[in-house]
């Protein structure tokens, strides 16, 4: 006869916080992008505590979409480890899309997603039974704005990337809502949700998930008198984010979720960067006894993660320590890679590189050539002599960077990656019965029993050794058995029987974890919170009746139709930014610059006035392209 018993230890969860040890325990989340199902599994296996993934529509990365069925598969796997799944529905919605957007949202809720990341306040009016996270596209930059979102029912506020540590602290002091911040990856030079540069040059809009990335193009900087100060440079292209050395400070500042950018990135990027930040966050948690990670399971990877070997535009800290210069990359918007040395000698078909690293065939190299970049791949390496597939423009003395490490990429691709949940086992042998009980690290457990006649063991210690060996063989399950207790070693059970019981029990334990429901902090909006402004400009992106109703309920008296719906952006502000070209080139007006001319950016037929708001230390772009050019 075969018996199965199960028992569970309840964990009470509210939002990102899980109250187990004390009411003051803070749970910290590593949040990874997921382009698709495969990338999602890679992120989970490498240690992510949560994922954000695009659905079949209404996401800010239109080329990164997934069916509801695939998202359901991601949810099933993620929830085994307590990993959360957030779906990005963070574009603005036009009136004719409201019904379809709500239908999709409810389908996603039905398959078990843990939150929806939204920009349009129409979702707040739909009465959706799910956590809503305010996307960075809402342009979350002020304590007043974050407090309003908290009071109007949002579970989480995702911070604008241009905020300094002091500004993050000010938001934390004014709120209790979960705060999520980006720590790695590309930066939008314009404040999120307030950029229409793409829309000013084409029908494609970032607020609709179709940004054409015109900030990565070359521009001329010209004066109102027509003098060209800088020619054909990437004047709006800023370096990528890397706050990996600031994790502890951000935890102390009140951030609970650390977000990696990259829903268009490949699996190798996900594996490498997620593994790296898993280690950095764990190091920070080790010295903060009041903090713990959100999900469970230990990840094992067979490579040493290094984000410099994945796509990165020379990562920096942007405005983390306040407004500063040195955050742009005028010469190229591409990933240059890691610095490796310089060119010592150039021959007819090869060159000698003085390098601190070992190069190999297949590597990608970048050579800094004055104001430009020369890229090539390595065909052959013989000690320090490199034969590239092209030699054009390469000269002695040039600095050399490696933007593709062939050996490292192969190591990541071939690495066996596994995430396991710690479990313990108690095996009990008796004359007429064998029982085995497995308990995971969260206290969930199952017990399997079998009535069977056992003979006396000839060697009790050998029986114990065989039992321990069998019970720790977790195979391809999600568990890693770290402790085994054996009772009744004077009775003999075959290895085959023990293996059968172990497989049954671990399968049941996995099923028990799959059936667990992760409670959520779903909040209502009673309409009493007052929006900080009485008038909304075209840059507040209100283009449908539900969004208008939301703001009217919260005290807004006048609403200008969102700029994305206008026929033209001529004469309008199409970008606001904490980045400033004047500051970047050493011509800050607050520091006494003698360059007092009005300045413009020009690219082809597109022209933008640079409006410097020195009081708030911001730069605005006003679309000045002639109407005939449109």
LODRENMAR-210101 format. One record per residue (C-alpha): x, y, z. Coordinates in steps of 0.05 Angstrom, whole numbers, plus 5000, padded with zeros to 4 digits. Layout:
[nuza [X,Y,Z]]
...
***
This chain:
[nuza [5000,5000,5000]]
[nuza [5024,5070,4982]]
[nuza [5011,5131,5026]]
[nuza [5024,5206,5013]]
[nuza [5020,5260,5065]]
[nuza [5036,5333,5056]]
[nuza [5047,5391,5103]]
[nuza [5063,5464,5093]]
[nuza [5092,5523,5129]]
[nuza [5054,5587,5112]]
[nuza [5093,5649,5091]]
[nuza [5052,5714,5092]]
[nuza [5072,5760,5035]]
[nuza [5051,5832,5024]]
[nuza [5078,5862,4959]]
[nuza [5153,5853,4957]]
[nuza [5157,5844,5033]]
[nuza [5150,5775,5064]]
[nuza [5140,5775,5138]]
[nuza [5173,5712,5165]]
[nuza [5228,5729,5214]]
[nuza [5206,5798,5237]]
[nuza [5160,5852,5212]]
[nuza [5221,5893,5194]]
[nuza [5252,5842,5146]]
[nuza [5263,5874,5078]]
[nuza [5261,5830,5017]]
[nuza [5306,5851,4959]]
[nuza [5292,5834,4887]]
[nuza [5337,5825,4827]]
[nuza [5293,5840,4767]]
[nuza [5314,5814,4699]]
[nuza [5288,5827,4628]]
[nuza [5263,5770,4587]]
[nuza [5257,5775,4512]]
[nuza [5222,5708,4506]]
[nuza [5211,5642,4542]]
[nuza [5282,5618,4532]]
[nuza [5312,5682,4560]]
[nuza [5263,5679,4618]]
[nuza [5286,5609,4638]]
[nuza [5359,5631,4633]]
[nuza [5346,5691,4678]]
[nuza [5310,5648,4730]]
[nuza [5364,5595,4729]]
[nuza [5418,5648,4738]]
[nuza [5386,5676,4800]]
[nuza [5334,5729,4782]]
[nuza [5280,5741,4835]]
[nuza [5232,5770,4784]]
[nuza [5223,5780,4709]]
[nuza [5192,5832,4665]]
[nuza [5168,5808,4598]]
[nuza [5127,5835,4540]]
[nuza [5059,5809,4520]]
[nuza [5026,5808,4451]]
[nuza [5015,5882,4450]]
[nuza [5019,5949,4487]]
[nuza [5091,5940,4510]]
[nuza [5146,5993,4503]]
[nuza [5188,5943,4462]]
[nuza [5142,5923,4406]]
[nuza [5194,5875,4377]]
[nuza [5196,5836,4443]]
[nuza [5128,5804,4448]]
[nuza [5103,5737,4475]]
[nuza [5038,5699,4471]]
[nuza [4997,5692,4534]]
[nuza [5009,5617,4530]]
[nuza [5085,5627,4532]]
[nuza [5078,5675,4590]]
[nuza [5037,5623,4626]]
[nuza [5094,5574,4617]]
[nuza [5142,5625,4645]]
[nuza [5097,5636,4705]]
[nuza [5093,5561,4719]]
[nuza [5168,5554,4720]]
[nuza [5182,5620,4757]]
[nuza [5133,5606,4814]]
[nuza [5169,5541,4831]]
[nuza [5224,5586,4859]]
[nuza [5180,5642,4884]]
[nuza [5202,5684,4825]]
[nuza [5153,5739,4805]]
[nuza [5131,5753,4733]]
[nuza [5113,5824,4713]]
[nuza [5085,5840,4644]]
[nuza [5098,5906,4609]]
[nuza [5036,5940,4584]]
[nuza [5070,6007,4586]]
[nuza [5049,6044,4523]]
[nuza [4996,6098,4520]]
[nuza [4928,6074,4496]]
[nuza [4883,6106,4444]]
[nuza [4808,6104,4453]]
[nuza [4798,6047,4404]]
[nuza [4848,6004,4440]]
[nuza [4818,6006,4511]]
[nuza [4774,5945,4504]]
[nuza [4829,5902,4473]]
[nuza [4880,5925,4524]]
[nuza [4834,5907,4582]]
[nuza [4819,5839,4551]]
[nuza [4894,5824,4546]]
[nuza [4906,5848,4617]]
[nuza [4852,5802,4644]]
[nuza [4879,5743,4604]]
[nuza [4947,5754,4634]]
[nuza [4918,5758,4704]]
[nuza [4882,5692,4691]]
[nuza [4948,5657,4676]]
[nuza [4978,5681,4741]]
[nuza [5023,5740,4726]]
[nuza [5043,5778,4789]]
[nuza [5038,5849,4765]]
[nuza [5026,5894,4705]]
[nuza [5076,5950,4690]]
[nuza [5035,6007,4661]]
[nuza [5043,6079,4637]]
[nuza [4971,6096,4618]]
[nuza [4925,6111,4677]]
[nuza [4869,6078,4639]]
[nuza [4890,6013,4671]]
[nuza [4878,6043,4740]]
[nuza [4805,6055,4718]]
[nuza [4793,5984,4694]]
[nuza [4787,5954,4764]]
[nuza [4839,5900,4749]]
[nuza [4850,5849,4805]]
[nuza [4926,5853,4801]]
[nuza [4985,5894,4827]]
[nuza [4998,5954,4783]]
[nuza [5069,5981,4778]]
[nuza [5079,6052,4753]]
[nuza [5127,6047,4694]]
[nuza [5187,6092,4689]]
[nuza [5148,6119,4629]]
[nuza [5105,6156,4679]]
[nuza [5168,6198,4690]]
[nuza [5174,6184,4765]]
[nuza [5222,6237,4789]]
[nuza [5191,6273,4849]]
[nuza [5169,6255,4920]]
[nuza [5101,6287,4905]]
[nuza [5091,6246,4843]]
[nuza [5111,6181,4877]]
[nuza [5067,6195,4937]]
[nuza [5008,6208,4891]]
[nuza [5018,6141,4856]]
[nuza [5022,6105,4923]]
[nuza [4959,6139,4947]]
[nuza [4922,6123,4883]]
[nuza [4933,6048,4888]]
[nuza [5000,6032,4855]]
[nuza [5040,5977,4890]]
[nuza [5106,6000,4861]]
[nuza [5139,6061,4830]]
[nuza [5194,6051,4779]]
[nuza [5243,6108,4783]]
[nuza [5270,6151,4726]]
[nuza [5342,6133,4710]]
[nuza [5368,6204,4716]]
[nuza [5355,6209,4791]]
[nuza [5412,6220,4839]]
[nuza [5420,6181,4904]]
[nuza [5396,6242,4943]]
[nuza [5334,6247,4900]]
[nuza [5319,6173,4911]]
[nuza [5326,6183,4986]]
[nuza [5277,6242,4983]]
[nuza [5226,6198,4948]]
[nuza [5236,6143,4999]]
[nuza [5226,6192,5057]]
[nuza [5160,6214,5027]]
[nuza [5132,6145,5012]]
[nuza [5126,6073,5035]]
[nuza [5111,6044,4966]]
[nuza [5160,5995,4934]]
[nuza [5215,6031,4896]]
[nuza [5247,5999,4835]]
[nuza [5308,6028,4801]]
[nuza [5350,6011,4740]]
[nuza [5421,5991,4756]]
[nuza [5449,5965,4690]]
[nuza [5441,5976,4615]]
[nuza [5422,6030,4565]]
[nuza [5397,6098,4588]]
[nuza [5345,6140,4553]]
[nuza [5376,6209,4548]]
[nuza [5307,6239,4552]]
[nuza [5265,6232,4614]]
[nuza [5224,6169,4604]]
[nuza [5154,6182,4577]]
[nuza [5172,6254,4561]]
[nuza [5211,6242,4497]]
[nuza [5180,6252,4428]]
[nuza [5245,6257,4388]]
[nuza [5229,6194,4349]]
[nuza [5158,6219,4338]]
[nuza [5185,6285,4311]]
[nuza [5225,6249,4258]]
[nuza [5177,6193,4238]]
[nuza [5110,6163,4256]]
[nuza [5146,6118,4307]]
[nuza [5139,6137,4380]]
[nuza [5173,6113,4443]]
[nuza [5107,6120,4480]]
[nuza [5078,6069,4431]]
[nuza [5135,6019,4436]]
[nuza [5168,6039,4369]]
[nuza [5225,6086,4386]]
[nuza [5272,6093,4327]]
[nuza [5329,6115,4374]]
[nuza [5345,6181,4339]]
[nuza [5386,6199,4402]]
[nuza [5439,6152,4375]]
[nuza [5446,6191,4309]]
[nuza [5498,6244,4293]]
[nuza [5481,6317,4301]]
[nuza [5513,6384,4287]]
[nuza [5515,6436,4343]]
[nuza [5504,6504,4312]]
[nuza [5492,6575,4337]]
[nuza [5434,6620,4318]]
[nuza [5484,6657,4273]]
[nuza [5497,6592,4235]]
[nuza [5566,6578,4264]]
[nuza [5578,6503,4268]]
[nuza [5611,6489,4336]]
[nuza [5611,6412,4331]]
[nuza [5600,6372,4268]]
[nuza [5571,6302,4259]]
[nuza [5578,6277,4330]]
[nuza [5532,6232,4371]]
[nuza [5514,6291,4416]]
[nuza [5454,6257,4450]]
[nuza [5484,6188,4458]]
[nuza [5498,6174,4532]]
[nuza [5537,6117,4562]]
[nuza [5504,6057,4592]]
[nuza [5487,6047,4666]]
[nuza [5529,6007,4715]]
[nuza [5511,6016,4788]]
[nuza [5538,5949,4810]]
[nuza [5583,5981,4862]]
[nuza [5525,6020,4891]]
[nuza [5478,5964,4909]]
[nuza [5489,5970,4984]]
[nuza [5478,6045,4983]]
[nuza [5414,6037,4944]]
[nuza [5388,5984,4992]]
[nuza [5402,6031,5049]]
[nuza [5367,6087,5011]]
[nuza [5303,6045,5009]]
[nuza [5305,6013,4940]]
[nuza [5275,5943,4940]]
[nuza [5280,5922,4867]]
[nuza [5342,5926,4823]]
[nuza [5327,5926,4749]]
[nuza [5371,5905,4691]]
[nuza [5353,5937,4624]]
[nuza [5351,5895,4561]]
[nuza [5287,5863,4536]]
[nuza [5318,5859,4467]]
[nuza [5383,5827,4491]]
[nuza [5404,5755,4476]]
[nuza [5409,5697,4524]]
[nuza [5484,5704,4535]]
[nuza [5474,5776,4558]]
[nuza [5420,5753,4606]]
[nuza [5462,5695,4634]]
[nuza [5524,5738,4644]]
[nuza [5493,5802,4672]]
[nuza [5441,5767,4717]]
[nuza [5494,5721,4746]]
[nuza [5539,5781,4760]]
[nuza [5485,5821,4795]]
[nuza [5462,5760,4834]]
[nuza [5532,5758,4865]]
[nuza [5534,5833,4878]]
[nuza [5466,5834,4912]]
[nuza [5482,5772,4953]]
[nuza [5546,5806,4977]]
[nuza [5505,5867,4999]]
[nuza [5453,5823,5034]]
[nuza [5507,5785,5072]]
[nuza [5523,5848,5112]]
[nuza [5451,5869,5123]]
[nuza [5416,5820,5170]]
[nuza [5349,5856,5163]]
[nuza [5348,5841,5088]]
[nuza [5337,5777,5049]]
[nuza [5327,5760,4976]]
[nuza [5257,5752,4950]]
[nuza [5259,5684,4918]]
[nuza [5292,5618,4936]]
[nuza [5343,5572,4903]]
[nuza [5417,5574,4892]]
[nuza [5445,5582,4822]]
[nuza [5505,5545,4796]]
[nuza [5540,5571,4734]]
[nuza [5604,5545,4703]]
[nuza [5633,5612,4683]]
[nuza [5656,5675,4719]]
[nuza [5607,5730,4701]]
[nuza [5636,5796,4674]]
[nuza [5587,5848,4647]]
[nuza [5644,5883,4609]]
[nuza [5642,5824,4562]]
[nuza [5570,5835,4544]]
[nuza [5542,5893,4503]]
[nuza [5557,5958,4540]]
[nuza [5570,6029,4519]]
[nuza [5626,6040,4570]]
[nuza [5580,6036,4631]]
[nuza [5580,6094,4680]]
[nuza [5537,6120,4738]]
[nuza [5503,6176,4698]]
[nuza [5472,6226,4748]]
[nuza [5476,6181,4809]]
[nuza [5521,6229,4846]]
[nuza [5488,6291,4817]]
[nuza [5491,6329,4751]]
[nuza [5559,6321,4718]]
[nuza [5596,6319,4652]]
[nuza [5630,6259,4621]]
[nuza [5566,6218,4612]]
[nuza [5562,6221,4535]]
[nuza [5597,6182,4481]]
[nuza [5604,6231,4423]]
[nuza [5646,6186,4378]]
[nuza [5602,6124,4375]]
[nuza [5535,6099,4400]]
[nuza [5560,6028,4395]]
[nuza [5591,5981,4446]]
[nuza [5666,5991,4445]]
[nuza [5680,5937,4496]]
[nuza [5736,5927,4547]]
[nuza [5802,5963,4540]]
[nuza [5858,5913,4526]]
[nuza [5919,5953,4503]]
[nuza [5948,5989,4444]]
[nuza [5976,5977,4374]]
[nuza [6052,5972,4376]]
[nuza [6067,5958,4303]]
[nuza [6028,5952,4238]]
[nuza [6049,5906,4181]]
[nuza [6019,5893,4113]]
[nuza [5971,5839,4136]]
[nuza [5979,5837,4211]]
[nuza [5994,5879,4271]]
[nuza [6026,5872,4340]]
[nuza [5983,5888,4400]]
[nuza [6010,5903,4469]]
[nuza [5954,5872,4508]]
[nuza [5941,5852,4580]]
[nuza [5894,5797,4559]]
[nuza [5898,5734,4516]]
[nuza [5866,5745,4448]]
[nuza [5838,5690,4404]]
[nuza [5812,5679,4334]]
[nuza [5740,5702,4330]]
[nuza [5748,5761,4378]]
[nuza [5719,5828,4357]]
[nuza [5765,5889,4364]]
[nuza [5753,5964,4363]]
[nuza [5808,6013,4348]]
[nuza [5800,6085,4371]]
[nuza [5819,6128,4311]]
[nuza [5818,6200,4333]]
[nuza [5745,6219,4328]]
[nuza [5721,6152,4303]]
[nuza [5720,6077,4315]]
[nuza [5747,6022,4270]]
[nuza [5719,5953,4281]]
[nuza [5744,5885,4257]]
[nuza [5748,5812,4276]]
[nuza [5810,5770,4288]]
[nuza [5824,5715,4237]]
[nuza [5888,5688,4270]]
[nuza [5931,5701,4332]]
[nuza [6004,5682,4342]]
[nuza [6027,5706,4409]]
[nuza [6020,5783,4405]]
[nuza [6014,5784,4329]]
[nuza [5942,5791,4306]]
[nuza [5916,5781,4236]]
[nuza [5849,5818,4229]]
[nuza [5800,5809,4172]]
[nuza [5814,5881,4151]]
[nuza [5870,5930,4163]]
[nuza [5841,5995,4136]]
[nuza [5856,6055,4180]]
[nuza [5893,6018,4235]]
[nuza [5956,6054,4258]]
[nuza [6009,6045,4311]]
[nuza [5992,6077,4377]]
[nuza [5917,6067,4372]]
[nuza [5881,6043,4435]]
[nuza [5849,5975,4426]]
[nuza [5784,5949,4457]]
[nuza [5753,5881,4453]]
[nuza [5677,5883,4442]]
[nuza [5669,5808,4431]]
[nuza [5707,5755,4471]]
[nuza [5699,5691,4432]]
[nuza [5726,5645,4488]]
[nuza [5682,5677,4540]]
[nuza [5620,5674,4496]]
[nuza [5632,5600,4484]]
[nuza [5641,5588,4559]]
[nuza [5574,5621,4573]]
[nuza [5539,5583,4517]]
[nuza [5567,5516,4540]]
[nuza [5559,5528,4614]]
[nuza [5513,5482,4652]]
[nuza [5468,5527,4692]]
[nuza [5423,5499,4746]]
[nuza [5382,5530,4802]]
[nuza [5364,5486,4860]]
[nuza [5323,5493,4924]]
[nuza [5354,5466,4987]]
[nuza [5317,5409,5019]]
[nuza [5326,5360,5077]]
[nuza [5304,5289,5084]]
[nuza [5283,5242,5140]]
[nuza [5282,5168,5121]]
[nuza [5250,5120,5170]]
[nuza [5258,5044,5163]]
[nuza [5219,4993,5204]]
[nuza [5201,4920,5199]]
[nuza [5136,4932,5160]]
[nuza [5142,5002,5131]]
[nuza [5189,5052,5097]]
[nuza [5173,5126,5099]]
[nuza [5211,5186,5071]]
[nuza [5197,5259,5086]]
[nuza [5227,5316,5046]]
[nuza [5223,5389,5069]]
[nuza [5246,5448,5028]]
[nuza [5280,5511,5053]]
[nuza [5213,5548,5060]]
[nuza [5183,5493,5103]]
[nuza [5140,5460,5050]]
[nuza [5142,5385,5056]]
[nuza [5115,5318,5033]]
[nuza [5117,5248,5061]]
[nuza [5114,5183,5022]]
[nuza [5103,5115,5056]]
[nuza [5102,5044,5033]]
[nuza [5082,4981,5070]]
[nuza [5135,4929,5058]]
[nuza [5167,4871,5096]]
[nuza [5240,4887,5111]]
[nuza [5295,4840,5132]]
[nuza [5347,4855,5184]]
[nuza [5407,4892,5157]]
[nuza [5472,4853,5160]]
[nuza [5512,4918,5166]]
[nuza [5475,4977,5196]]
[nuza [5528,5028,5178]]
[nuza [5530,5005,5106]]
[nuza [5454,5011,5105]]
[nuza [5460,5082,5130]]
[nuza [5511,5099,5077]]
[nuza [5469,5070,5021]]
[nuza [5407,5107,5046]]
[nuza [5443,5174,5050]]
[nuza [5471,5164,4980]]
[nuza [5403,5148,4951]]
[nuza [5366,5205,4985]]
[nuza [5416,5258,4963]]
[nuza [5411,5238,4889]]
[nuza [5364,5294,4869]]
[nuza [5378,5283,4795]]
[nuza [5346,5335,4748]]
[nuza [5296,5357,4800]]
[nuza [5294,5429,4825]]
[nuza [5319,5407,4893]]
[nuza [5387,5398,4925]]
[nuza [5384,5352,4985]]
[nuza [5435,5376,5035]]
[nuza [5416,5338,5098]]
[nuza [5393,5267,5108]]
[nuza [5373,5234,5173]]
[nuza [5363,5158,5174]]
[nuza [5323,5123,5228]]
[nuza [5320,5048,5235]]
[nuza [5385,5029,5200]]
[nuza [5380,4960,5230]]
[nuza [5329,4944,5175]]
[nuza [5350,4931,5103]]
[nuza [5317,4967,5044]]
[nuza [5341,4959,4972]]
[nuza [5372,5018,4935]]
[nuza [5318,5009,4882]]
[nuza [5262,5018,4932]]
[nuza [5295,5079,4963]]
[nuza [5306,5111,4895]]
[nuza [5233,5100,4877]]
[nuza [5209,5133,4941]]
[nuza [5257,5191,4932]]
[nuza [5233,5205,4861]]
[nuza [5160,5201,4882]]
[nuza [5171,5248,4941]]
[nuza [5211,5300,4903]]
[nuza [5160,5301,4847]]
[nuza [5105,5312,4898]]
[nuza [5145,5367,4932]]
[nuza [5154,5402,4865]]
[nuza [5079,5396,4852]]
[nuza [5065,5425,4920]]
[nuza [5109,5485,4905]]
[nuza [5075,5494,4838]]
[nuza [5007,5496,4871]]
[nuza [5027,5550,4920]]
[nuza [4994,5617,4909]]
[nuza [5037,5678,4917]]
[nuza [4995,5730,4954]]
[nuza [4997,5800,4926]]
[nuza [4989,5872,4949]]
[nuza [4930,5892,4905]]
[nuza [4908,5962,4923]]
[nuza [4845,6002,4911]]
[nuza [4841,6074,4889]]
[nuza [4789,6112,4930]]
[nuza [4799,6175,4889]]
[nuza [4818,6219,4948]]
[nuza [4890,6231,4929]]
[nuza [4901,6298,4895]]
[nuza [4947,6301,4834]]
[nuza [5003,6352,4846]]
[nuza [4983,6393,4784]]
[nuza [4916,6423,4764]]
[nuza [4935,6427,4690]]
[nuza [4965,6372,4648]]
[nuza [5007,6390,4587]]
[nuza [5013,6352,4522]]
[nuza [5074,6317,4552]]
[nuza [5030,6281,4603]]
[nuza [5007,6233,4549]]
[nuza [4932,6232,4562]]
[nuza [4898,6207,4498]]
[nuza [4837,6167,4521]]
[nuza [4773,6177,4562]]
[nuza [4792,6130,4619]]
[nuza [4858,6166,4631]]
[nuza [4822,6233,4630]]
[nuza [4771,6206,4680]]
[nuza [4827,6183,4726]]
[nuza [4860,6251,4729]]
[nuza [4794,6288,4736]]
[nuza [4777,6244,4796]]
[nuza [4842,6265,4826]]
[nuza [4832,6340,4821]]
[nuza [4860,6358,4752]]
[nuza [4820,6414,4721]]
[nuza [4849,6421,4651]]
[nuza [4880,6368,4606]]
[nuza [4916,6380,4540]]
[nuza [4911,6322,4491]]
[nuza [4976,6281,4491]]
[nuza [5029,6303,4440]]
[nuza [5033,6234,4408]]
[nuza [4963,6245,4379]]
[nuza [4981,6312,4347]]
[nuza [4991,6316,4272]]
[nuza [5058,6351,4282]]
[nuza [5107,6365,4338]]
[nuza [5131,6430,4307]]
[nuza [5143,6483,4359]]
[nuza [5134,6434,4416]]
[nuza [5182,6408,4469]]
[nuza [5201,6338,4444]]
[nuza [5252,6321,4498]]
[nuza [5268,6341,4570]]
[nuza [5332,6314,4598]]
[nuza [5378,6318,4659]]
[nuza [5435,6312,4609]]
[nuza [5461,6378,4583]]
[nuza [5505,6389,4522]]
[nuza [5531,6454,4550]]
[nuza [5554,6419,4613]]
[nuza [5584,6363,4572]]
[nuza [5627,6409,4529]]
[nuza [5648,6455,4586]]
[nuza [5601,6513,4569]]
[nuza [5554,6511,4629]]
[nuza [5518,6578,4636]]
[nuza [5518,6572,4712]]
[nuza [5593,6568,4710]]
[nuza [5604,6631,4670]]
[nuza [5606,6606,4599]]
[nuza [5620,6661,4549]]
[nuza [5581,6623,4496]]
[nuza [5515,6660,4501]]
[nuza [5486,6646,4433]]
[nuza [5423,6606,4425]]
[nuza [5443,6535,4405]]
[nuza [5411,6485,4358]]
[nuza [5419,6412,4341]]
[nuza [5413,6394,4268]]
[nuza [5408,6327,4234]]
[nuza [5390,6328,4160]]
[nuza [5325,6367,4155]]
[nuza [5311,6363,4229]]
[nuza [5328,6422,4274]]
[nuza [5319,6430,4349]]
[nuza [5327,6491,4393]]
[nuza [5365,6475,4458]]
[nuza [5327,6507,4515]]
[nuza [5368,6508,4579]]
[nuza [5329,6508,4644]]
[nuza [5387,6527,4689]]
[nuza [5344,6535,4751]]
[nuza [5325,6461,4748]]
[nuza [5389,6441,4713]]
[nuza [5354,6410,4653]]
[nuza [5358,6414,4577]]
[nuza [5297,6415,4532]]
[nuza [5294,6404,4457]]
[nuza [5243,6445,4418]]
[nuza [5225,6420,4349]]
[nuza [5242,6477,4300]]
[nuza [5241,6437,4235]]
[nuza [5203,6476,4182]]
[nuza [5133,6454,4168]]
[nuza [5151,6444,4095]]
[nuza [5199,6389,4116]]
[nuza [5143,6348,4147]]
***
